Amino acid sequence: MVLQAQEGRLITSASAVHVLVATAVPVERDAVAGAFPAPAREVPLPAAILHRYDDDRSGPGGAQEPHGVPYVRYDLLAAGVGPALAAANTAAALTAAALAGTPYDLVVSAGIGGGFQPDAPLGSLVAADTITVADLGAEAPDAPGGFLPVTELGFGVVHHRPPGSLVREVAAVTGARIGTVLTVSTVTGSAGRAAELRARHPRALAEGMEGFGVAEAATAHGTPVLELRAVSNTIGPRDRDAWRIGDALAALTGAFGKLTPVLERWTSHDRTD
Ligand SMILES: O=C(O)c1cccc(C(=O)CC[C@H]2O[C@@H](n3cnc4c(=O)[nH]cnc43)[C@H](O)[C@@H]2O)c1
């Protein structure tokens, strides 16, 4: 069995769970942190700071197998707005953890997002079974919808698929709706663009600006990824006064309060797709 030295103790790989939660901005990170009782330790990265929550419920003997309780670490990262910055900072965190011999078992992209109506109402949660980049490609007047995804140009990927069993469990405990979450570099601000996106992605429930970037970084490290969005606004004509950011942040805190046991069980035992 693989053993790793972690802060002066020996911890078996089977009994340690390391989760990275990447939000865009500090207020989202702090909403997630609201689900953790203990104060965080700050761990610097090249261009960001991890907020680390260690949760060792295995007693003074450390995380030993007979207790059957894993040593759990959550690192919360405000990784920046947009797919590129979120990918860069998530990759930095993944690399730092790998070099320290404590690689992450799971990366969660979490934050507020826009919801397609009526399927994802304000304040509701969406767990992605598919994380899709919606605007990476080329305009092409002759193509369906006038757009060719980058894969049609012969490059890259446009979808990442979180483990199905984990998505179902997360949805079951949090009440999240399951569907596609789109990643966009421009917040949708018109009914026409909303309809265009929905026509191209009929299973889409929500959009955000980071999920695909976080997923690209996680995938480059061979680490499973999850995306959870709390709906702060409807997708369509821009109406800043109608945004319900506080409600969405509260939903995010509530969700993490319920889903930590699921994440810990899945990463330490289940890991099925
Ligand atoms: O338009 C504004 O006045 C405005 C005010 C505050 C924040 C914004 C954002 O664009 C926040 C983007 C941020 O939040 C996520 N997010 C939230 N809703 C959406 C959406 O409908 N489409 C895409 N992203 C959204 C996103 O992940 C960013 O991190 C605008």
The ligand as an ORCA input file, in Angstrom:
! r2SCAN-3c Opt
* xyz 0 1
  O     -23.450     42.450    -15.454
  C     -23.213     42.828    -14.296
  O     -23.565     43.910    -13.859
  C     -22.545     41.890    -13.384
  C     -22.491     42.162    -12.044
  C     -21.868     41.269    -11.193
  C     -21.302     40.124    -11.688
  C     -21.378     39.900    -13.042
  C     -20.812     38.717    -13.630
  O     -20.743     38.597    -14.808
  C     -20.360     37.664    -12.718
  C     -19.708     36.556    -13.491
  C     -19.300     35.502    -12.538
  O     -20.440     34.855    -12.022
  C     -20.706     33.671    -12.752
  N     -21.980     33.895    -13.422
  C     -23.095     34.273    -12.779
  N     -24.112     34.364    -13.626
  C     -23.652     34.075    -14.840
  C     -24.272     34.005    -16.117
  O     -25.470     34.236    -16.299
  N     -23.481     33.660    -17.155
  C     -22.173     33.364    -16.976
  N     -21.568     33.421    -15.789
  C     -22.286     33.759    -14.723
  C     -19.515     33.426    -13.651
  O     -19.054     32.113    -13.493
  C     -18.487     34.465    -13.224
  O     -17.601     33.926    -12.266
  C     -22.002     40.766    -13.909
*
